Amino acid sequence: MNEVLRLDALEKGYHRGLPNEILVLKGAALVIPRGQVVGLIAPSGAGKSTLLHIAGLLDTPDAGRVMINGMDMTGAKDGARTAARREALGFVYQFHHLLPEFTALENIVLPQLANATPRKAAEARARELLARVGLSARESHRPSELSGGEQQRVAFCRALANAPALLLADEPTGNLDPTTSETVFAALMELVRATGLSALIATHNLELAARMDRVLRLEGGQLVEAK
């Protein structure tokens, strides 16, 4: 199966305390083949996070279909969705969400242990990923001892710890200054290319988006190719 992610005719609406429903997704459709990096751009409030949450099986659409690695996950039970999130998907957010009481290495080891990876293998995988982003010397540091850019690079490594097929990233450099953002984005792309996974990356930074394989714009609740 060459398709890692397929979204068919997604619809999603919210009332948000209003009498009339607000539709944020109106037939949104997307196919990401294996190894492709797709940028997602849209104004704030247009539904980027909603789309990513549905693609990442953290939310469900009102209508449409979500397929991960060829499997229809739309109506899957909670156990199957949890397993798919753990094994096939990696998540990166604007804020790193690292566990503060654990070291950089431990933050990357923990999701592997949850996936039944032996500790020695998990630690070896964590060290390999940290080396790829230039943080081998920081493996014993806790998040409070790391810079913002270092914290986000550790978060990237954690997202890739279980070798997912698809990375979903929501403004992964949005909380960083321009210089750090460039460094962190380069590290992310190096990880993605080296591991051959697919990625859907939401960003407001058009220069970064232009360096991806495709760029899509969420417009009027639908996904269109950015010009």
Secondary structure, DSSP 8 states (H G I E B T S, - for coil): --EEEEEEEEEEEE-TTSSS-EEEEEEEEEEEETT-EEEEE--TTSSHHHHHHHHTTSS--SEEEEEETTEE-TT--HHHHHHHHHHHEEEE-SS----TTS-HHHHHHHHHHHTT--HHHHHHHHHHHHHHTT-GGGTT--GGGS-HHHHHHHHHHHHTTT--SEEEEESTTTTS-HHHHHHHHHHHHHHHHHHT-EEEEE-S-HHHHTTSSEEEEEETTEEEE--
